[in-house]
Amino acid sequence: MGIPCKTAAGHAELVASQRSLSQRHRTVLLLVDGRRDVDEVQRLARQQGVSRGYLDELEALGLIVVCAPLPPVAEEMTGWPPSLSRPHTHPPVDGSAPGSLDTIGLAPPMSPTQLADLAEHDAGLAQARSLIQHALLTQVPVSGAVTLLRVRRTRNRHDLMVLLPEVQARLSRPQRLAEARQLIAQVERLLAG
């Protein structure tokens, strides 16, 4: 049985609560930790009075993805947790390639040459990434570290747009809420252009 893992959108949903998910959906989303397999998540959800349909709905919404578990030997050799294993090859609902996994933050870092190519071919994306990185480094260097890593590893506008709710949640402290909104609006304008 596969192992459900939260996507970047799933993590952002728990932080920002932008969709109107029911408490049962949130319960199942919290149970998905990248270690428990589908059967264990279902068993724990049933104990809370939540049926299997909620897990399927979270997958359809793109908040989780079900990954194939690594064989024990492979896990020992790679040191990778099951949450980084290969996904099932069912078609995702977000329009990405069949069998793809939301790997924002899991992609390898870009070389200086790749960064230069990105800046040359898509200046708006490069500028948007730079604005976000600067804001995270200066305003939330510790709590925004994982988000910063994900931003650094984005390679296209779509991936960066998917991360905007998470970035906004990290930057939205009461005393800096206006600054966070202004930054997000500026990045959205850059990415739309």
N, C-alpha and C positions, 0 to 999 in steps of 0.2 A: 504494500500500500504506500502511496506517496506521502510526502511531507509538505503540508501547506506552509507557505512563507508569505509575510507581508511584502507588498510592493512599496515603492516610495510613496505612492498615493495612499496606501494603507497606513503607513507611518504618519504621513501628514494629516490624515483624517483623525487619528487618535490625538494629535497635538492641536489641530485647528478646528475640528468639528465643523467642517464646511458643508457637509451633506446632512440631510435630515434622517440619519440612521436611527432605527429603533434601539432600545436598550438591549434587546436580544442580539441584534447584529453586532453591537459593540462588545457584548459578552464574548461572542465567538471570535471577533477580531482580536480581543485581548488573549484568548486561549491560543491563538496561532503565534507560536514563538520560534518556528524554524527547527525545533527539535522533536516535537510531538508529531506522530504520524496522523493521518486522517482519522483512523479508527479511535485513537486516544482523544483527539479533539472532539469527535462526535460523542464519545462516551462521557467526557467531562461536560459537554454542552447539554446532553440529555439529563445529567444530574441537576442542571440549572433550569430544566424545562424547555430547552431549545432544540428544535428538530433539525434534521440534516439539511433541509431547504435553505436555511440561513447561510450555511457554509457555501453552498452552491451559488447563492445570490451574491455573496462577497466576491467570489471568483468571477462571476459575470460582470460585476461592477469594476473589476480590475484592481480591487484592494488586496487580493491575495492571489497567489499562483501555486499550483501543486507541483512540487519537484519530485523527481525520482530519487530515492535514497541511494547514497553511495554504498557499495559493498564494504563490509568492515575492513578488509585488507586495504582497499583504496583509501578509505578515510584515514587509516593509520599512516599510509605512505604520504598522502598529501597534507594531512593535518587540517583539512578543510572540514568544517561542520556540515551537516546535511543540508543546511539552508543554502549552500553554494553548489549543490549538486545540479545535474542536468534536468531541465523541465520535461514534462510529458509533451508529446508533439501534437496536442490538440490545438485547434486554432484559437488564439486569444481574441478577446472582444475589443481590444484597443486599436486594432488595425495594424499592429506590427506583424512581422513575419511569422508564419506558423512555427510553433515550437520555440519561439524566442522567450527569453526571460527578462523581466525588468531588471536590468543590471546597473542602474544608475548608482554610481559609487563603487561598483564591483569591477568595472572595466579597468584595464591597466592604465597607469598614468601616461599622459602624452609626453613625448620627447620635445625638446626645444624646437626641433624642426617641424614637428606636427603643430605646435602652438603657433609658429610663424606662418605656416600654411593656412591655419584657421584664420588668423588675423588678416592675411592677404585676401582670402576668398570670401570671408564674411566678417567685415569690420564691425557690424552692428552686434553680432553674437560675441565677438571678442571684447567689445566695450562693455556689453551687458555683464559678461562673466567677470570682468575686472571690477565693475561697480559693486557687484554682489560680494566678491571676495574681499574687497577693501572694507565694506560695511561689516561683514562677519568678523574679520580679523580685528577691527578696531572696537566694535561694540560688544561682541559676545565671543571672545577668543576661545573660551573653554567649552561652554554649552553649545556653541555653533561649530565645533571641530568636525563632526561627522558630516554635517551639511556642507561645510567648506570643502571637504574631500569629494563629496558628490558633485559639487559645482565644478571643481577643478577637472573632473573626469568627464564632463559633458562634452559631446562632440557635435551636437546639432541644436537647433532652436527648440525642437519638440522636447528633448530631454530637459533643457533648462526651464521651459514653461511648466513642465510637470513638477519641477522642484520649487516653483515660486510660492505655493502655499506653505511649504516647510520653511523656506527662507523667511517669509513674512511672520510665521509663528515664532521663529527664533528671534527676530528683530523687534517684535511687537511688545515692548515693555511699556507700561503706562506713560512714563516720561518721554519715551521715544516713539510713540505710536504714529505721530504725524510724519516723522522722518522715515519710518518704515513704509508708510503708505506712499510717500513721495518717491522713494527708491523703487518700489514695485511698479509704480506708474511709469517711471522713466525707463525701466527695463522692458516693460511691456511695449512701450513706444519703439524702443530700439529693435525688439524682436519682430514687431509687426512691419517694420520698414523694409 
